[in-house]
Amino acid sequence: TSLRVWAPTAGRVTAELGGDEVELAPAQPAGWWEAFTPGIGHGDDYAFRIDGGEARPDPRSQWQPH
């Protein structure tokens, strides 16, 4: 499974997954960030941090438990 988020002005993007932090890498086309995250699936709780800011839910997710 991959996590992707569009953050065109970000310098760093991470995802919080069950207490772990995963670094996302810049991807093409410009502005997208992604990380391969084996083991994450439907119903798992995760959030993105842009440049170390507040954890925010995935804006494209159809469902988040919190």
C-alpha positions in Angstrom: 0.0 0.0 0.0 1.2 3.5 -0.7 0.3 6.8 1.0 0.2 9.8 -1.2 -0.6 13.4 -0.4 -0.3 16.6 -2.4 1.7 19.3 -0.6 3.4 21.4 -3.2 5.0 23.9 -0.8 6.2 21.4 1.8 9.8 20.8 2.7 9.1 17.6 4.6 6.1 15.3 4.9 5.6 12.4 7.4 2.8 10.1 8.2 1.9 8.9 11.7 0.8 5.2 11.7 -0.1 3.7 15.0 2.6 5.7 16.9 5.3 5.2 14.2 6.4 8.0 11.9 7.0 7.3 8.2 8.9 9.7 6.0 7.3 10.4 2.6 9.5 11.2 -0.4 8.8 13.8 -3.1 7.2 12.1 -6.2 6.3 13.1 -9.7 4.4 15.0 -10.8 5.6 17.9 -8.7 3.9 18.6 -5.4 3.0 14.9 -4.6 4.7 13.0 -1.7 4.5 9.2 -1.2 5.7 6.3 0.8 5.3 2.6 0.4 3.7 1.3 3.6 3.3 -2.4 3.8 0.8 -3.6 6.3 -1.5 -0.6 6.3 -5.0 -1.3 5.2 -8.6 -0.3 5.3 -9.6 1.1 8.7 -6.1 1.8 9.9 -5.7 5.2 11.5 -3.0 7.5 10.1 -2.4 11.3 9.7 0.0 13.5 7.8 2.4 16.1 9.2 3.5 18.9 6.9 6.8 20.5 7.9 6.4 19.2 11.5 3.0 20.8 11.9 -0.1 19.4 13.5 -1.1 15.9 12.4 -4.0 16.1 9.9 -6.2 13.4 8.4 -5.8 12.4 4.8 -7.9 14.8 2.8 -8.6 12.1 0.1 -9.6 9.4 2.6 -13.1 8.2 2.4 -13.1 7.1 6.1 -10.9 7.7 9.1 -11.6 6.3 12.5 -11.1 9.5 14.4 
